[in-house]
Amino acid sequence: MTLAWVLPAINWSIRLWAIWAVPRRRSPNAARAWLLLILVLPVVGVALYSIFGRAYLPAKRRARQGEANAFIRKARLGAGTPNVVEVEDARRATAMLAAGLGTFPVLGGNRAELIDDYQGFIDRLVADIDAARESVDLLFYIFEPDATGRRVADAVLRAARRGASCRVLMDGMASAPGLKKLAPGLREGGVEVLTLLSPGTFRTRRDLRNHRKIAVLDGRVGYTGSQNLVEAYDYKGRGLTYEDLMVRVEGPVVRQLAAILRIDRFLETGEGLADAFLRPPEVGTVRAQALPSGPTYELENNERTFVQMLYGARERIVVTTPYFVPDRPFVDAMLAGAIRGVKVHLITPFQADQWLVRLAQESYYGELLAAGVKIHLYRPRFLHAKHISVDDDVCAIGSSNLDMRSFALNEEDMVLFYDRGVVADLARIQERYMREATLLDDPEKWKERPALRRTAQRLARLVDSVL
């Protein structure tokens, strides 16, 4: 009799607690998903929520992020930042928002080169490492001990033997094989290797990731984008071949990429913050601005900036992502653009590497198609690139997917380019994607998909915020 009374009491106590606690500092979509799970399965739901439900980080780590942000703000206002520039009125709101969220202003005097050749990026990176004489800094989500990863690691070791200061930062979960098999040899060769967001400690929830891809060579050359240090074929055995986009930059914006990398090191060690501020010379005319985001930032920097970009569109929006499971504001911004006559394109891979994510993604297609958004399913390879362009004068390229994991849980980085030449180069790549894609543009035809598929998509949509 007692047990029969205690179990319902526990279940209802959990439900009442969840109604109070779960919506706090959480988007409506995320709160809805967790509340649904906890209300239906209270014990199971609260157990999962305790592990995965909150993007909590220790107070010390948050304090260090605040210290780093204050340091950046102070440095950017000093005599060491003569490259700060303004952008046109149409993009000023985006630039100001990104600066307010991520602390980095728009810098002029840069040069940018887009690299959509998977092996070509590895070749260029290795060549730049081999040319480095002072420093080599790498931060990659996946640093795999396969042929590609070992080739890069060997180049870093050569740089260390030349006397360059070398640091390699790897995500503690995704790069676990690299930390096991590559890190010992790198350390023996004089390279500092640091594990980021290490699982197996109580410092953070286990599924937080540092998803960034950044390289900085001699403080003068930088890379970022979507590609990891791993072979192009699917190392998880799903039969996929990856296609990515990286951008190679020179000029003052490299300073910002270096700062993101060094701040990640500072968050782990408490050391080296002042080393982040280098002085790359002006080498071109491109205006650029780095935008970091992650759980140490309170306001989901990437999503808010992307939404601002979309609302500023007058003629064209092109969104490229392998995972499209965004929060409602981003979807509404796409719909608003299409309804007011902007040509809106979504480019995503035809192939899927996560079936539940794909089902949730497809649940958005009906309303997008009804508003006039054109959806392009890229067929040749698994398109892993992540970029957004608006009209012909602004784009964002980097590591962030368009899902709640990238918006709220992962450490990410993007670079915004306020430059017609860079946007034109990106448009040529986007147009190639579209030529090699299956086009979805008929909402009535989309409605004809099997009822079982529609049901699966709706169910997957219910948990979109925890994917």
C-alpha positions in Angstrom: 0.0 0.0 0.0 2.8 2.4 0.9 4.7 1.6 -2.3 1.5 2.2 -4.3 1.3 5.6 -2.8 5.0 6.5 -3.0 5.6 5.9 -6.7 2.8 8.2 -7.9 4.0 10.8 -5.5 7.5 10.7 -6.8 6.2 10.8 -10.4 4.0 13.9 -9.7 6.8 15.6 -7.7 9.1 15.2 -10.7 6.4 16.5 -13.1 5.7 19.6 -10.9 9.4 20.3 -10.5 9.9 20.0 -14.3 7.2 22.5 -15.0 9.0 25.0 -12.8 12.6 24.2 -13.7 12.8 23.2 -17.3 11.5 26.4 -19.0 14.0 28.5 -17.2 16.6 30.1 -19.5 15.6 27.8 -22.3 14.0 28.3 -25.7 10.3 27.3 -26.0 11.2 24.5 -28.4 13.8 23.0 -26.0 11.5 23.3 -23.0 8.7 21.7 -24.9 10.8 18.7 -25.9 12.1 18.0 -22.4 8.8 18.6 -20.7 7.1 16.2 -23.0 9.6 13.5 -22.2 9.5 14.1 -18.4 5.7 14.3 -18.2 5.3 11.0 -20.1 8.2 9.2 -18.4 9.1 11.1 -15.3 11.9 8.9 -13.9 13.5 8.2 -17.2 13.1 11.8 -18.4 14.6 13.4 -15.3 17.5 11.0 -15.4 18.3 11.9 -19.0 17.7 15.6 -18.3 20.2 15.5 -15.4 22.8 14.3 -17.9 21.9 16.1 -21.1 19.3 18.6 -20.4 21.3 21.6 -19.2 24.3 23.2 -20.9 25.8 23.9 -17.5 29.4 24.8 -17.1 31.4 25.4 -13.9 31.4 28.9 -12.5 35.2 29.1 -12.9 34.9 28.5 -16.7 32.1 31.1 -17.0 34.2 33.6 -15.0 37.2 32.9 -17.3 35.0 33.6 -20.4 33.9 36.9 -18.8 37.5 37.8 -18.2 38.4 36.9 -21.8 35.6 39.0 -23.2 36.6 42.0 -21.1 40.2 41.6 -22.2 39.1 41.6 -25.9 36.9 44.6 -25.4 39.7 46.5 -23.8 42.2 45.5 -26.5 39.9 46.3 -29.4 39.5 49.9 -28.2 43.2 50.5 -27.8 45.9 51.7 -30.1 46.5 48.1 -31.4 43.3 48.0 -33.4 43.6 50.5 -36.2 41.9 48.2 -38.7 38.4 48.5 -37.2 36.1 49.7 -40.0 32.4 50.4 -40.6 30.1 48.6 -43.0 27.2 49.9 -45.1 23.9 50.9 -43.5 22.2 47.7 -44.8 24.6 45.5 -42.9 25.5 47.7 -39.9 22.9 46.1 -37.7 24.4 42.6 -38.4 27.9 43.8 -37.7 26.9 45.6 -34.5 25.0 42.6 -33.2 27.8 40.2 -33.9 30.3 42.6 -32.2 28.0 42.9 -29.2 27.6 39.2 -28.9 31.0 37.9 -29.7 33.1 41.0 -28.8 35.0 41.2 -32.1 34.6 44.3 -34.4 34.7 44.3 -38.2 38.3 44.6 -39.4 39.5 45.7 -42.8 42.6 44.9 -44.8 42.1 41.2 -45.2 42.4 38.7 -48.1 40.2 35.5 -48.3 40.3 32.4 -50.4 37.6 29.8 -50.5 38.7 26.2 -50.7 36.0 23.6 -51.7 38.5 20.9 -52.6 38.8 18.5 -49.7 42.3 17.3 -50.5 43.2 20.7 -51.7 42.6 22.1 -48.2 44.9 19.5 -46.6 47.6 20.3 -49.1 47.4 24.0 -48.5 47.3 23.6 -44.7 50.4 21.3 -44.7 52.2 23.7 -47.0 51.5 26.6 -44.7 52.6 24.6 -41.6 55.8 23.8 -43.4 56.3 27.5 -44.2 55.7 28.5 -40.6 58.8 29.7 -38.6 57.4 31.1 -35.4 54.1 29.4 -34.4 51.6 26.7 -35.4 48.2 26.7 -33.6 45.6 24.1 -34.6 42.1 23.6 -33.0 40.0 20.9 -34.6 36.9 19.0 -33.5 38.1 15.8 -35.2 41.8 15.0 -35.5 41.8 11.4 -36.6 44.9 9.2 -36.6 44.4 8.1 -40.2 46.5 9.0 -43.2 45.2 12.6 -43.3 45.6 13.2 -39.6 49.1 11.7 -39.5 50.1 13.8 -42.5 49.1 17.0 -40.6 50.7 15.8 -37.4 54.0 15.1 -39.2 54.0 18.6 -40.5 53.5 20.0 -37.0 56.4 17.9 -35.7 58.6 19.3 -38.5 57.6 22.8 -37.5 58.5 22.0 -33.8 61.9 20.7 -34.9 62.5 24.0 -36.7 61.9 25.8 -33.4 58.3 27.0 -34.0 56.0 27.1 -31.0 53.3 24.5 -31.7 50.0 23.9 -30.0 47.3 21.4 -31.0 43.9 21.5 -29.3 41.4 18.6 -29.8 37.9 18.0 -28.6 38.0 15.4 -25.9 35.3 13.2 -27.3 35.4 13.5 -31.1 39.2 13.4 -31.2 39.6 10.6 -28.6 41.4 8.3 -31.1 43.8 11.2 -32.0 44.4 12.0 -28.4 45.3 8.3 -27.8 47.4 7.7 -30.9 48.7 11.0 -32.1 49.1 13.1 -28.9 52.0 11.0 -27.4 54.2 11.4 -30.4 53.3 15.1 -30.7 54.2 15.7 -27.1 57.5 13.9 -27.4 58.3 16.2 -30.3 57.8 19.3 -28.2 54.2 20.1 -29.3 51.7 21.2 -26.6 48.5 19.0 -27.0 45.5 20.0 -25.0 42.1 18.2 -24.5 39.1 20.5 -24.7 35.9 19.8 -22.8 37.2 16.5 -21.7 34.4 13.9 -20.9 34.9 11.7 -17.9 35.2 14.7 -15.5 32.6 16.5 -13.5 33.6 19.8 -15.0 30.9 19.8 -17.7 28.0 17.7 -19.1 29.3 14.9 -21.2 27.8 15.9 -24.6 29.2 19.4 -24.8 31.7 19.6 -27.7 34.2 22.0 -29.1 33.2 21.8 -32.7 35.5 24.5 -34.0 38.0 24.1 -36.9 40.7 26.8 -36.7 44.3 26.9 -37.9 46.7 29.9 -37.3 50.2 29.9 -38.8 52.8 32.5 -37.7 49.9 34.7 -36.7 49.5 35.7 -40.3 47.6 32.9 -42.1 44.3 31.5 -40.7 41.8 28.9 -41.7 38.3 28.1 -40.6 35.3 26.3 -42.0 33.6 22.9 -41.8 36.4 20.4 -42.5 38.0 18.2 -39.9 41.5 16.6 -40.1 40.2 13.2 -41.3 40.0 11.3 -44.5 37.1 12.4 -46.8 35.5 9.0 -46.7 33.2 8.3 -43.8 35.4 7.1 -41.0 32.3 5.8 -39.1 31.6 3.2 -41.8 28.3 4.6 -43.2 29.5 4.7 -46.9 29.6 8.5 -47.2 32.2 10.7 -48.7 32.4 14.2 -47.2 32.5 17.5 -49.0 33.4 20.7 -47.1 34.3 24.3 -47.5 37.2 26.1 -45.8 38.3 29.7 -46.0 42.0 30.7 -45.9 42.4 34.3 -44.6 45.3 36.7 -44.2 45.3 40.0 -42.5 43.9 41.5 -39.3 41.0 39.0 -39.0 43.6 36.3 -38.3 44.1 38.0 -35.0 40.5 37.2 -34.1 40.8 33.6 -35.0 44.0 33.4 -32.9 42.1 34.9 -30.0 39.3 32.3 -30.2 41.9 29.6 -30.2 43.9 31.0 -27.3 40.8 31.8 -25.3 39.8 28.1 -25.6 43.2 27.3 -24.2 42.7 29.9 -21.4 39.4 28.4 -20.5 41.1 25.0 -19.9 44.3 26.1 -18.3 43.9 29.7 -17.1 47.0 30.6 -19.0 48.1 32.4 -22.2 45.3 34.9 -22.7 47.6 37.9 -23.4 49.2 35.8 -26.2 46.1 35.9 -28.2 46.6 39.4 -29.6 48.8 39.3 -32.6 49.4 42.1 -35.2 48.9 40.7 -38.7 49.5 43.4 -41.4 46.9 44.6 -43.9 47.1 42.6 -47.1 43.9 43.3 -49.0 40.5 45.0 -49.0 38.2 42.4 -47.5 36.2 43.4 -44.4 35.7 40.5 -42.0 34.6 39.7 -38.5 34.9 36.5 -36.4 32.0 35.4 -34.3 32.5 32.7 -31.6 29.6 31.1 -29.9 29.0 28.3 -27.3 27.6 27.5 -23.9 29.8 30.1 -22.2 27.9 32.8 -24.1 24.5 33.6 -22.8 22.6 34.6 -25.9 23.2 31.9 -28.6 25.4 34.2 -30.7 25.2 32.4 -34.1 21.5 32.0 -34.2 20.7 35.6 -33.3 23.3 36.9 -35.9 22.0 34.6 -38.6 18.4 35.7 -38.0 19.5 39.4 -38.2 21.3 38.6 -41.5 18.1 37.0 -43.0 15.8 39.9 -42.0 18.2 42.2 -43.7 17.9 40.4 -47.1 16.5 42.3 -50.0 17.0 39.9 -53.0 18.6 36.5 -52.2 19.3 34.2 -49.3 21.2 30.9 -49.7 21.5 28.7 -46.6 23.9 25.6 -46.8 24.0 23.1 -44.0 24.1 19.4 -43.4 21.7 19.6 -40.5 18.7 21.8 -40.6 16.8 21.5 -37.3 16.8 25.2 -36.2 14.9 27.1 -33.5 11.7 28.8 -34.6 13.1 32.3 -35.1 15.4 31.1 -37.8 12.6 29.3 -39.7 10.4 32.4 -39.3 13.2 34.6 -40.8 13.4 32.3 -43.8 9.7 32.3 -44.3 9.4 36.1 -43.9 12.1 36.5 -46.6 10.3 34.2 -49.1 6.9 35.8 -48.4 8.3 39.4 -49.0 9.7 38.3 -52.4 13.3 37.4 -51.5 14.6 34.3 -53.4 15.4 31.8 -50.6 17.3 28.6 -51.2 18.2 25.8 -48.7 21.0 23.5 -49.8 21.4 20.3 -47.8 22.7 16.8 -48.6 20.6 14.2 -50.3 22.3 11.6 -48.2 21.8 11.3 -44.5 24.2 10.2 -41.8 21.7 10.5 -38.9 18.2 9.2 -39.7 16.4 10.9 -36.8 17.9 14.2 -37.6 16.9 13.8 -41.3 13.3 13.0 -40.3 13.2 16.1 -38.1 14.7 18.2 -40.8 12.1 17.0 -43.4 9.3 18.1 -41.0 10.2 21.7 -41.9 10.0 21.3 -45.7 6.2 21.6 -46.1 6.0 25.1 -44.6 9.2 26.2 -46.4 8.0 25.0 -49.8 4.5 26.6 -49.2 6.2 30.0 -48.6 8.3 29.6 -51.8 11.6 28.4 -50.4 13.5 26.2 -52.9 15.2 23.2 -51.3 18.2 21.6 -53.1 19.2 18.1 -52.1 22.9 17.8 -53.1 23.6 14.3 -54.5 27.3 13.7 -55.3 28.7 13.6 -51.7 27.6 14.2 -48.1 27.7 18.0 -48.1 29.1 19.0 -44.8 29.7 22.7 -45.6 28.2 25.4 -43.4 27.6 28.8 -44.8 24.9 31.5 -45.4 25.0 34.3 -47.9 22.6 37.3 -48.1 22.2 39.3 -51.3 25.6 40.0 -52.9 27.5 41.7 -50.1 27.6 39.5 -46.9 28.1 35.9 -46.0 29.0 33.8 -43.0 31.3 30.7 -43.2 32.4 28.4 -40.4 31.7 25.4 -38.2 28.1 26.0 -37.1 25.3 23.7 -38.2 21.7 25.1 -38.1 20.5 23.1 -35.2 20.0 23.5 -31.5 23.2 21.6 -30.7 25.3 24.1 -32.6 23.3 27.1 -31.4 23.4 26.2 -27.7 25.7 23.3 -26.8 28.7 23.3 -29.1 31.6 25.7 -29.1 31.5 27.1 -32.7 33.1 29.8 -34.8 32.0 31.7 -37.9 33.6 34.5 -39.9 31.3 37.1 -41.5 32.6 38.7 -44.7 31.2 42.0 -45.8 32.7 41.8 -49.3 31.2 41.4 -52.7 34.1 39.5 -54.1 34.0 36.9 -51.4 30.2 36.6 -51.7 30.6 36.2 -55.5 33.1 33.4 -55.0 30.8 31.7 -52.6 27.8 32.1 -55.0 29.7 30.2 -57.7 30.2 27.3 -55.3 26.5 27.5 -54.3 25.4 27.5 -57.9 27.5 24.3 -58.5 25.8 22.7 -55.5 22.4 23.6 -57.0 23.3 22.2 -60.5 24.2 18.9 -58.9 21.1 18.7 -56.6 17.6 17.4 -56.8 15.2 20.4 -56.5 12.2 20.4 -54.3 9.9 23.3 -55.1 6.4 21.9 -55.3 4.5 21.9 -52.0 1.7 19.8 -53.4 4.0 17.1 -54.6 5.7 17.1 -51.2 2.3 16.4 -49.5 2.1 13.2 -51.5 4.8 11.5 -49.5 3.7 8.3 -47.6 1.6 8.8 -44.5 4.0 6.7 -42.4 6.9 9.0 -43.5 4.9 12.1 -42.5 4.1 10.6 -39.1 7.8 9.8 -38.5 8.8 13.3 -39.4 6.3 14.8 -37.0 7.4 12.6 -34.2 11.0 13.4 -34.8 10.1 17.1 -34.8 8.9 16.7 -31.2 12.5 16.1 -30.1 14.2 18.5 -32.5 15.6 20.6 -29.6 17.5 17.7 -28.1 19.0 16.3 -31.3 
